[in-house]
Amino acid sequence: MKILLFGKNGQLGWELQRCLQPLGEIVALDVPEIDLREPNSIRPLIREIKPNVLVNATAYTAVDRAESETELAMQINAEAPRVMAEECAAQKCVFIHYSTDYVFDGTKGSPYTEDDRPNPLNQYGRSKWLGEQAIQAVDGLYLIFRTAWVYSLRGESFVRKVLQWSRQQETLRVVDDQVSNPTWARMLAEVTALLLARQSLAGLAERKGLYHLAGDGCCSRYEWAKAILEFDPDPHHRLARQIQPAKSAEFPTPAQRPLFSALSCERFVATFDLRLPAWKEALKLALNTLSV
């Protein structure tokens, strides 16, 4: 199997590059080899490499900046995936793409399924939804995985931010009215690799479509932050003595966030017999790696 991975330096892409290695030849690229500001520039690259599977871990994820950099967000999150989907369809190549819970407006009050209609509140969510629609319109051999609240222990993530804040402040205030599924990038990458290892290309073709794939269970950001401190591998260097709940309205941002965007992943479980672990157990495992 020959796998082309776009976005090798991101949170998810870094993990994917490692988890996909046992499956065959991996061609992993990122800036400057690819420039998604010019989506058509990747066409000759895909044609030259001729992968069996293209995994797209790239995304414009600056949620607030997307309100003012709308065109750039659309190029990376909507136009580039369309180009990838077209090239994959022409080569009969499997296309794996990741989307977001932010395609929903958060008003349902219970976990969203794949049958619920998106209604994004911000430009980031809109660009990701348009990317989903573009891939589906091409109708090649695609798998779109909507995920949520992805974190890793590299780069910028909510987990790293909470640990950093806890070493700088005695009291942390975290919103308790935003709820979704914390998802460890490593587990998301491992399940992607397991799926490719267990399914033939013909089997994937029979199961193509859009699926929700995120950490099992959901919580508020406040509950998530409390769990991060509970599993802090180095609590002796922590200044924070308490963590207090707050409301999103107390922290105004350019982009509005959905309040309840938790995802139901039962369709993925039923189809592939795979499941990401409970979000809290995955978080514990992730933070244990810092103490090794």
C-alpha positions in Angstrom: 0.0 0.0 0.0 1.3 3.4 -0.9 0.0 6.2 1.3 0.3 9.9 0.6 -0.1 12.0 3.8 -0.7 15.7 3.7 -0.1 17.8 6.9 2.7 15.7 8.5 3.6 18.5 11.0 0.2 19.1 12.5 -1.1 17.5 15.7 -2.9 14.7 13.8 -0.5 14.5 10.9 2.5 14.0 13.2 0.8 11.0 14.8 -0.4 9.6 11.5 3.0 9.6 10.0 4.1 7.2 12.8 1.0 5.1 13.0 0.8 4.5 9.2 4.4 3.3 8.9 3.6 -0.5 9.2 1.1 -0.4 6.3 3.6 0.3 3.5 5.3 3.2 1.7 4.5 6.5 3.3 5.0 9.8 1.5 4.5 12.5 4.1 4.4 16.1 3.0 3.7 19.6 4.5 4.7 23.2 3.9 6.8 24.0 1.9 6.3 20.9 -0.3 2.6 21.7 -0.6 0.9 25.1 -0.7 -2.8 24.8 -0.1 -3.2 28.5 -0.7 -3.0 27.4 -4.4 -5.1 24.2 -4.3 -4.5 23.3 -8.0 -0.8 23.2 -7.3 -1.2 19.8 -5.6 -2.7 18.1 -8.7 0.6 17.2 -10.4 2.0 16.0 -7.1 -0.8 13.5 -6.5 -0.6 12.4 -10.2 3.2 11.8 -9.9 3.0 9.9 -6.5 0.0 7.8 -7.5 -1.0 6.7 -4.0 -3.5 4.0 -3.1 -4.6 6.1 -0.2 -4.5 9.9 0.4 -4.9 11.0 4.0 -5.5 14.7 4.4 -4.6 15.9 7.8 -4.2 19.6 6.7 -6.7 22.2 7.9 -7.0 25.9 8.6 -7.8 25.7 12.3 -7.4 29.3 13.5 -11.1 29.6 14.4 -11.1 33.3 15.3 -8.8 34.4 12.5 -11.0 32.7 10.0 -13.6 35.4 10.6 -11.2 37.9 8.9 -9.2 35.4 6.7 -12.3 33.8 5.2 -10.9 33.4 1.7 -7.8 31.6 3.1 -9.9 29.3 5.2 -12.0 28.4 2.2 -9.0 27.7 0.0 -7.5 25.3 2.6 -10.6 23.7 4.1 -12.9 23.6 1.0 -11.1 24.1 -2.3 -8.1 22.0 -1.5 -10.1 19.0 -0.4 -12.2 19.3 -3.6 -9.0 19.1 -5.7 -7.8 16.1 -3.6 -11.1 14.3 -4.0 -11.1 14.9 -7.8 -7.6 13.5 -8.2 -8.3 10.6 -6.0 -11.5 9.7 -7.9 -9.6 9.9 -11.2 -6.9 7.5 -9.8 -9.4 5.2 -7.9 -7.5 6.1 -4.7 -9.1 6.1 -1.2 -9.4 9.6 0.1 -9.5 10.1 3.9 -10.4 13.5 5.2 -11.1 14.9 8.7 -13.8 17.4 9.5 -15.1 19.0 12.7 -18.0 19.2 15.2 -18.0 23.0 14.5 -20.2 22.3 11.4 -23.1 22.2 14.0 -24.7 25.1 15.8 -24.9 23.4 19.2 -28.6 23.9 19.8 -29.7 20.2 19.5 -29.0 19.4 23.2 -27.9 15.8 22.6 -25.0 14.3 20.6 -25.2 14.9 16.9 -25.5 12.1 14.4 -24.4 12.0 10.8 -28.1 12.6 9.8 -28.3 15.9 11.6 -28.1 18.9 9.3 -25.1 21.2 9.8 -25.6 24.8 10.6 -22.2 26.3 11.4 -22.0 29.5 13.5 -18.6 30.6 12.3 -16.5 30.9 9.1 -14.2 28.0 10.2 -17.1 25.6 10.6 -18.6 26.9 7.3 -15.4 26.2 5.4 -15.2 22.7 6.8 -18.8 22.0 5.9 -18.2 23.2 2.4 -15.2 20.9 2.2 -17.4 18.0 3.2 -19.9 18.9 0.5 -17.3 19.3 -2.2 -15.8 15.8 -1.4 -19.3 14.2 -1.5 -20.1 15.9 -4.8 -17.1 14.3 -6.4 -18.4 11.0 -5.2 -15.1 9.1 -5.3 -14.0 6.5 -2.8 -13.9 8.8 0.3 -14.1 8.6 4.1 -14.9 11.8 5.9 -14.3 11.6 9.7 -15.9 14.4 11.7 -14.0 14.7 15.0 -13.9 17.1 17.9 -11.6 18.9 20.4 -8.5 17.3 19.0 -5.4 17.6 21.3 -1.9 16.4 21.5 1.1 17.0 23.7 2.9 18.8 20.9 2.3 22.4 19.8 -0.8 24.3 20.7 -3.6 22.4 22.4 -6.1 22.9 25.2 -4.3 20.3 27.3 -1.0 22.1 27.0 -2.6 25.4 27.6 -4.3 24.3 30.8 -1.0 22.8 32.1 0.8 26.1 31.3 -1.9 28.2 32.9 -1.8 26.1 36.0 1.9 27.0 36.4 1.2 30.7 36.0 -2.0 31.4 38.0 -3.4 30.4 41.3 -7.0 30.3 40.1 -8.2 29.1 36.7 -11.5 30.0 35.2 -12.8 27.7 32.4 -16.1 27.7 30.6 -18.6 25.1 31.6 -21.2 25.7 28.9 -19.2 24.3 25.9 -19.5 20.6 25.6 -18.0 18.1 23.1 -15.7 15.1 22.8 -12.0 15.5 23.8 -10.0 13.5 21.2 -6.4 12.5 21.6 -4.7 12.8 18.2 -2.7 9.6 18.7 -5.9 7.5 19.2 -7.5 9.1 16.1 -4.4 8.3 14.1 -4.2 4.7 15.5 -7.8 4.0 14.6 -7.3 5.4 11.1 -4.3 3.0 10.7 -6.2 0.1 12.1 -9.1 0.7 9.8 -6.8 0.7 6.8 -5.0 -2.5 8.0 -8.3 -4.4 8.5 -10.2 -3.3 5.4 -9.4 -4.1 1.8 -9.9 -1.3 -0.8 -13.0 -3.0 -2.0 -14.3 -3.2 1.6 -13.6 0.6 2.1 -15.5 1.3 -1.2 -18.5 -0.5 0.2 -18.4 1.6 3.4 -17.5 5.0 1.9 -19.2 8.0 3.4 -19.2 10.4 6.3 -18.7 9.2 9.9 -18.3 10.7 13.3 -15.1 9.7 15.0 -14.2 11.3 18.3 -13.3 10.4 21.9 -16.0 8.3 23.6 -18.3 10.3 25.8 -18.4 14.1 26.2 -17.7 16.8 28.8 -17.5 20.5 29.3 -14.3 22.4 28.9 -14.4 22.9 32.7 -14.7 19.2 33.3 -11.9 18.6 30.8 -9.6 21.1 32.6 -10.3 19.5 36.0 -9.3 16.1 34.5 -6.1 17.6 33.1 -5.1 18.8 36.5 -6.2 15.5 38.1 -3.7 13.6 35.8 -1.0 16.3 35.8 2.2 14.3 35.8 4.1 17.1 37.6 1.7 18.7 40.1 4.6 19.9 42.4 5.3 22.8 39.9 1.7 23.9 39.8 0.6 27.2 41.2 -3.1 26.7 40.6 -5.1 25.8 43.7 -8.6 26.0 42.3 -10.5 25.9 39.1 -13.7 27.8 38.7 -16.5 27.4 36.1 -17.3 30.4 33.9 -19.6 31.2 30.9 -18.6 31.7 27.3 -20.1 35.2 27.4 -17.4 36.2 29.8 -14.7 35.5 27.2 -15.9 37.2 24.0 -14.2 36.0 20.8 -14.5 37.0 17.1 -16.0 33.6 16.3 -19.0 32.2 18.0 -18.6 28.6 19.3 -21.4 26.0 19.4 -22.2 25.3 23.1 -23.2 21.6 22.7 -21.4 20.0 19.7 -20.8 16.5 21.1 -20.8 13.8 18.4 -22.4 10.3 18.4 -20.0 7.8 16.9 -22.2 4.8 16.9 -22.4 4.6 13.1 -18.6 4.3 12.9 -18.6 1.6 15.6 -21.3 -0.4 13.9 -19.6 -0.2 10.5 -16.0 -0.8 11.4 -16.1 -2.5 14.8 -13.6 0.1 16.2 -14.1 2.7 18.9 -11.9 5.4 20.3 -11.5 5.0 24.1 -13.4 6.9 26.7 -12.1 10.5 26.6 -10.9 10.5 30.2 -9.0 7.2 29.9 -7.3 8.5 26.8 -6.4 11.7 28.5 -4.8 9.8 31.4 -2.8 7.7 28.9 -1.7 10.8 27.1 -0.5 12.6 30.2 1.3 9.5 31.4 3.6 9.8 28.4 4.9 13.1 29.9 6.1 11.3 33.1 8.0 8.5 31.3 
